Amino acid sequence: MDPDKIMNGLSKELYSALKTMSKTKDVNEKEAYSRIVKNLCESLGVFFDAASEMMSLDSDDIEKESIPF
């Protein structure tokens, strides 16, 4: 599956959960949505960490190989 599609889907779900949580009046429902938001944020964090790691590896390789002298 495409990581961009996964991240976009997680972002949409996060936005939806935050929007619903802001409208909810019941404390128990707010707590449930806060857990959903926390889990979605952690899931997005995994992708951001992986992307960051991949970008740092790519830039190190490019710098070493692109210096002609």
FIZA-995958 format. One record per residue: residue in one letter; z, x, y of N, C-alpha, C in turn. Coordinates in nm, 2 decimals. Layout:
<atoms>
{atom "A"; {Z; X; Y}; {Z; X; Y}; {Z; X; Y}}
...
</atoms>
This chain:
<atoms>
{atom "M"; {0.00; 0.08; -0.12}; {0.00; 0.00; 0.00}; {0.00; 0.09; 0.13}}
{atom "D"; {-0.06; 0.04; 0.23}; {-0.08; 0.12; 0.35}; {0.06; 0.12; 0.43}}
{atom "P"; {0.11; 0.24; 0.46}; {0.23; 0.25; 0.54}; {0.23; 0.18; 0.67}}
{atom "D"; {0.12; 0.18; 0.74}; {0.11; 0.11; 0.87}; {0.13; -0.04; 0.85}}
{atom "K"; {0.07; -0.09; 0.75}; {0.09; -0.24; 0.72}; {0.24; -0.27; 0.69}}
{atom "I"; {0.30; -0.18; 0.61}; {0.44; -0.20; 0.58}; {0.53; -0.19; 0.71}}
{atom "M"; {0.50; -0.09; 0.79}; {0.58; -0.08; 0.91}; {0.56; -0.20; 1.01}}
{atom "N"; {0.43; -0.24; 1.02}; {0.40; -0.36; 1.10}; {0.47; -0.48; 1.05}}
{atom "G"; {0.47; -0.50; 0.92}; {0.54; -0.62; 0.86}; {0.69; -0.61; 0.88}}
{atom "L"; {0.75; -0.49; 0.86}; {0.89; -0.48; 0.89}; {0.93; -0.50; 1.03}}
{atom "S"; {0.84; -0.46; 1.12}; {0.87; -0.48; 1.26}; {0.86; -0.63; 1.30}}
{atom "K"; {0.76; -0.70; 1.24}; {0.75; -0.84; 1.27}; {0.87; -0.92; 1.21}}
{atom "E"; {0.92; -0.88; 1.09}; {1.04; -0.94; 1.03}; {1.16; -0.91; 1.12}}
{atom "L"; {1.17; -0.79; 1.17}; {1.28; -0.76; 1.25}; {1.29; -0.84; 1.38}}
{atom "Y"; {1.17; -0.85; 1.44}; {1.16; -0.93; 1.56}; {1.20; -1.08; 1.53}}
{atom "S"; {1.15; -1.13; 1.42}; {1.18; -1.27; 1.39}; {1.33; -1.29; 1.36}}
{atom "A"; {1.39; -1.19; 1.29}; {1.53; -1.20; 1.26}; {1.62; -1.20; 1.38}}
{atom "L"; {1.58; -1.11; 1.47}; {1.65; -1.10; 1.60}; {1.64; -1.22; 1.68}}
{atom "K"; {1.52; -1.28; 1.69}; {1.50; -1.40; 1.76}; {1.58; -1.52; 1.71}}
{atom "T"; {1.58; -1.53; 1.57}; {1.66; -1.63; 1.51}; {1.81; -1.61; 1.53}}
{atom "M"; {1.85; -1.49; 1.52}; {1.99; -1.46; 1.53}; {2.04; -1.49; 1.67}}
{atom "S"; {1.95; -1.47; 1.77}; {1.99; -1.50; 1.91}; {2.01; -1.65; 1.94}}
{atom "K"; {1.94; -1.73; 1.86}; {1.95; -1.88; 1.87}; {2.06; -1.94; 1.79}}
{atom "T"; {2.11; -1.87; 1.69}; {2.21; -1.92; 1.60}; {2.34; -1.93; 1.67}}
{atom "K"; {2.41; -2.04; 1.64}; {2.54; -2.06; 1.70}; {2.66; -2.03; 1.60}}
{atom "D"; {2.63; -2.05; 1.47}; {2.73; -2.03; 1.37}; {2.76; -1.88; 1.35}}
{atom "V"; {2.89; -1.84; 1.35}; {2.92; -1.70; 1.33}; {2.88; -1.65; 1.20}}
{atom "N"; {2.90; -1.73; 1.09}; {2.86; -1.68; 0.96}; {2.71; -1.65; 0.95}}
{atom "E"; {2.63; -1.74; 1.01}; {2.48; -1.72; 1.01}; {2.45; -1.59; 1.09}}
{atom "K"; {2.52; -1.57; 1.21}; {2.49; -1.45; 1.29}; {2.52; -1.33; 1.21}}
{atom "E"; {2.63; -1.33; 1.13}; {2.67; -1.22; 1.05}; {2.56; -1.19; 0.94}}
{atom "A"; {2.51; -1.30; 0.88}; {2.40; -1.28; 0.78}; {2.28; -1.22; 0.84}}
{atom "Y"; {2.24; -1.27; 0.96}; {2.12; -1.21; 1.03}; {2.15; -1.07; 1.07}}
{atom "S"; {2.27; -1.04; 1.11}; {2.30; -0.90; 1.15}; {2.28; -0.80; 1.03}}
{atom "R"; {2.32; -0.85; 0.91}; {2.29; -0.77; 0.79}; {2.15; -0.75; 0.77}}
{atom "I"; {2.07; -0.86; 0.79}; {1.93; -0.85; 0.77}; {1.87; -0.75; 0.86}}
{atom "V"; {1.91; -0.76; 0.99}; {1.86; -0.67; 1.09}; {1.89; -0.53; 1.06}}
{atom "K"; {2.01; -0.50; 1.01}; {2.06; -0.37; 0.98}; {1.97; -0.31; 0.86}}
{atom "N"; {1.94; -0.40; 0.76}; {1.86; -0.35; 0.65}; {1.72; -0.32; 0.69}}
{atom "L"; {1.66; -0.41; 0.78}; {1.53; -0.39; 0.82}; {1.52; -0.26; 0.91}}
{atom "C"; {1.62; -0.24; 0.99}; {1.62; -0.11; 1.07}; {1.63; 0.01; 0.98}}
{atom "E"; {1.71; 0.01; 0.88}; {1.72; 0.12; 0.79}; {1.59; 0.14; 0.71}}
{atom "S"; {1.52; 0.03; 0.68}; {1.39; 0.05; 0.61}; {1.29; 0.11; 0.70}}
{atom "L"; {1.29; 0.07; 0.83}; {1.20; 0.13; 0.92}; {1.23; 0.27; 0.94}}
{atom "G"; {1.36; 0.31; 0.94}; {1.40; 0.44; 0.96}; {1.35; 0.53; 0.85}}
{atom "V"; {1.34; 0.48; 0.73}; {1.29; 0.56; 0.62}; {1.14; 0.60; 0.65}}
{atom "F"; {1.06; 0.51; 0.70}; {0.92; 0.54; 0.73}; {0.91; 0.63; 0.85}}
{atom "F"; {1.00; 0.61; 0.95}; {0.99; 0.70; 1.07}; {1.03; 0.85; 1.03}}
{atom "D"; {1.13; 0.86; 0.94}; {1.18; 0.99; 0.90}; {1.06; 1.06; 0.82}}
{atom "A"; {1.00; 0.98; 0.73}; {0.89; 1.04; 0.65}; {0.77; 1.08; 0.74}}
{atom "A"; {0.74; 1.00; 0.84}; {0.63; 1.03; 0.93}; {0.67; 1.15; 1.01}}
{atom "S"; {0.79; 1.16; 1.05}; {0.83; 1.28; 1.13}; {0.82; 1.41; 1.05}}
{atom "E"; {0.87; 1.40; 0.93}; {0.86; 1.51; 0.84}; {0.72; 1.55; 0.81}}
{atom "M"; {0.63; 1.46; 0.79}; {0.49; 1.49; 0.76}; {0.43; 1.55; 0.89}}
{atom "M"; {0.46; 1.50; 1.00}; {0.40; 1.55; 1.13}; {0.45; 1.70; 1.15}}
{atom "S"; {0.57; 1.73; 1.12}; {0.62; 1.86; 1.14}; {0.56; 1.96; 1.05}}
{atom "L"; {0.54; 1.92; 0.92}; {0.47; 2.00; 0.83}; {0.32; 2.03; 0.87}}
{atom "D"; {0.26; 1.92; 0.91}; {0.12; 1.94; 0.95}; {0.10; 2.03; 1.07}}
{atom "S"; {0.19; 2.02; 1.17}; {0.18; 2.10; 1.29}; {0.21; 2.25; 1.26}}
{atom "D"; {0.30; 2.28; 1.17}; {0.33; 2.41; 1.13}; {0.21; 2.48; 1.06}}
{atom "D"; {0.15; 2.40; 0.97}; {0.03; 2.45; 0.90}; {-0.08; 2.48; 1.00}}
{atom "I"; {-0.10; 2.39; 1.09}; {-0.21; 2.41; 1.19}; {-0.19; 2.53; 1.28}}
{atom "E"; {-0.07; 2.55; 1.33}; {-0.04; 2.66; 1.41}; {-0.06; 2.79; 1.34}}
{atom "K"; {-0.02; 2.81; 1.22}; {-0.04; 2.93; 1.15}; {-0.18; 2.96; 1.11}}
{atom "E"; {-0.26; 2.86; 1.08}; {-0.40; 2.88; 1.04}; {-0.50; 2.89; 1.16}}
{atom "S"; {-0.46; 2.83; 1.27}; {-0.56; 2.83; 1.38}; {-0.56; 2.95; 1.47}}
{atom "I"; {-0.47; 3.04; 1.46}; {-0.46; 3.16; 1.54}; {-0.56; 3.26; 1.48}}
{atom "P"; {-0.67; 3.29; 1.56}; {-0.77; 3.38; 1.51}; {-0.73; 3.52; 1.51}}
{atom "F"; {-0.63; 3.56; 1.58}; {-0.60; 3.71; 1.59}; {-0.46; 3.74; 1.55}}
</atoms>
